[in-house]
Amino acid sequence: MNNKKLTRLAALTSLFLAFGSPAHADQNTNDVIIDAPIEKVYDYVSQPDRWHEWHPASLSADTETAKPLKKGDTFSEKIRIYGQETQMSYEVLIASPPHEFKTAFTSPLIDGTIHYILEKNGDGTRFKRTLDYSIDKYIAIMKSGMHDLSVIALGNLKGKLESAK
């Protein structure tokens, strides 16, 4: 996907989530106190090619750099979610070291944003991660698949019972 398309897609995803959340949109927010300086935490979490080291869904990422990303940077990530691997396309929306990092993502299964807020907490860091996401595409694929399987099942049932006459 070229950068212009990715940028438009990320912007649309962000606007969609901000103003037109679909029926299946959800949010997951977690936070933790990390016994490490805020700059160290920010530098680590703003390098998506390192996410696989700490996030169980992340398999790998291609950022084409080995440093924290900046606003407007794009990258891809391979994840395993719902038992399926999918390729994610991202754009960095906010990169404000060492306090805030936000990306918008899209994929065949899931769209959304990941937002990190970092605050000094004594000698450590309070790290807050918010995932806003929509699985509408995944649900649409599942519904279509279930319908198709049901049609096949009924055809099989009809064939089995009618051929047994």
C-alpha positions in Angstrom: 0.0 0.0 0.0 1.5 3.4 -1.0 2.0 6.2 1.6 -0.8 8.4 0.2 -3.4 5.6 0.4 -2.1 4.6 3.9 -2.3 8.2 5.1 -5.9 8.7 3.8 -6.9 5.3 5.3 -5.4 6.2 8.6 -7.0 9.6 8.7 -10.4 8.1 7.8 -10.0 5.4 10.4 -9.2 8.0 13.0 -12.1 10.2 12.1 -14.4 7.2 11.9 -13.5 6.1 15.4 -13.7 9.6 16.8 -17.0 10.6 15.3 -18.8 7.6 13.9 -18.1 4.6 16.1 -19.8 1.6 14.7 -21.9 -0.8 16.8 -19.0 -3.1 17.5 -16.4 -0.5 18.5 -14.8 -1.1 21.8 -12.1 0.4 24.0 -9.5 -1.4 26.2 -7.5 0.8 28.6 -4.8 -0.5 30.9 -2.0 1.1 32.9 1.0 0.0 34.9 3.8 1.6 36.9 7.2 0.8 35.4 10.3 1.2 37.5 12.2 2.9 34.6 12.7 6.5 33.6 10.0 8.0 31.3 12.5 8.7 28.5 13.5 5.0 28.4 9.9 3.8 28.4 8.9 6.2 25.6 11.9 5.3 23.5 11.1 1.6 23.9 7.3 1.7 23.2 7.6 4.1 20.3 9.6 1.5 18.4 7.0 -0.9 17.0 9.7 -3.3 15.7 10.2 -4.0 19.4 6.5 -4.6 20.3 6.8 -8.3 19.7 9.2 -8.4 22.7 6.4 -7.5 25.1 3.0 -7.8 23.4 1.7 -11.4 22.9 -0.3 -10.5 19.7 2.6 -8.9 17.9 4.7 -11.2 15.7 6.9 -8.6 13.9 6.9 -5.1 12.6 8.6 -3.3 9.7 9.4 0.3 10.5 12.5 0.6 8.3 14.3 2.3 11.3 15.8 1.4 14.7 14.7 4.5 16.5 11.5 6.0 17.9 9.0 6.9 15.2 7.8 10.5 14.5 4.4 11.9 13.6 3.5 10.9 10.0 5.7 7.8 9.9 4.1 4.7 8.6 4.9 1.0 9.3 3.4 -2.4 9.1 3.0 -5.1 11.7 2.1 -8.8 11.6 -0.2 -9.9 14.4 -2.0 -13.0 15.5 -5.6 -12.1 16.7 -8.6 -14.3 17.0 -6.4 -17.3 16.0 -5.6 -15.6 12.7 -2.5 -13.8 11.4 -3.1 -10.5 9.7 -1.0 -7.7 8.4 -1.6 -4.3 9.9 -0.9 -0.9 8.3 -0.2 2.0 10.7 0.4 5.7 10.7 1.8 7.6 13.7 -0.7 10.4 14.6 1.0 11.7 17.7 4.7 11.5 18.7 5.4 13.8 21.6 8.4 12.5 23.5 8.4 11.4 26.3 4.7 11.8 27.1 2.5 10.6 24.3 2.5 8.3 21.3 -0.5 7.4 19.1 -1.0 5.3 16.0 -4.0 4.6 13.7 -4.2 1.1 12.1 -6.2 -0.8 9.6 -6.2 -4.4 8.5 -8.6 -6.9 6.9 -9.9 -7.9 10.4 -9.6 -4.9 12.7 -9.3 -1.1 12.6 -8.5 1.4 15.3 -6.0 3.4 17.3 -3.4 2.6 19.9 -2.6 5.5 22.3 0.2 5.6 24.9 0.2 8.2 27.7 3.3 8.3 29.9 3.7 10.3 33.2 6.6 10.5 35.6 5.8 8.6 38.8 8.6 9.2 41.3 11.7 7.7 39.7 9.5 5.5 37.4 6.8 5.9 34.8 3.0 5.5 34.8 2.3 3.9 31.4 -1.3 4.0 30.1 -2.3 2.1 26.9 -5.6 2.7 25.3 -6.7 0.5 22.3 -9.8 1.8 20.5 -10.9 -0.8 17.9 -13.7 -2.0 15.6 -14.1 -5.7 14.6 -16.9 -4.9 12.2 -14.9 -6.3 9.2 -14.2 -9.5 11.1 -17.8 -9.9 12.1 -18.9 -9.3 8.5 -16.5 -12.0 7.3 -17.8 -14.4 10.0 -21.4 -13.7 9.2 -20.8 -14.3 5.5 -18.9 -17.5 6.2 -21.6 -18.8 8.6 -24.3 -18.1 6.0 -22.2 -19.9 3.3 -21.6 -22.9 5.6 -25.3 -23.1 6.4 -26.3 -23.2 2.8 -23.8 -26.0 2.1 -24.9 -27.9 5.2 -28.6 -27.8 4.1 -27.7 -28.9 0.6 -25.6 -31.8 2.0 -28.5 -32.7 4.4 -31.0 -32.7 1.5 -28.7 -34.7 -0.7 -28.0 -37.3 2.0 -31.7 -37.8 2.9 -33.1 -37.8 -0.6 -30.4 -40.1 -2.0 -31.3 -42.6 0.8 -34.8 -43.2 -0.6 
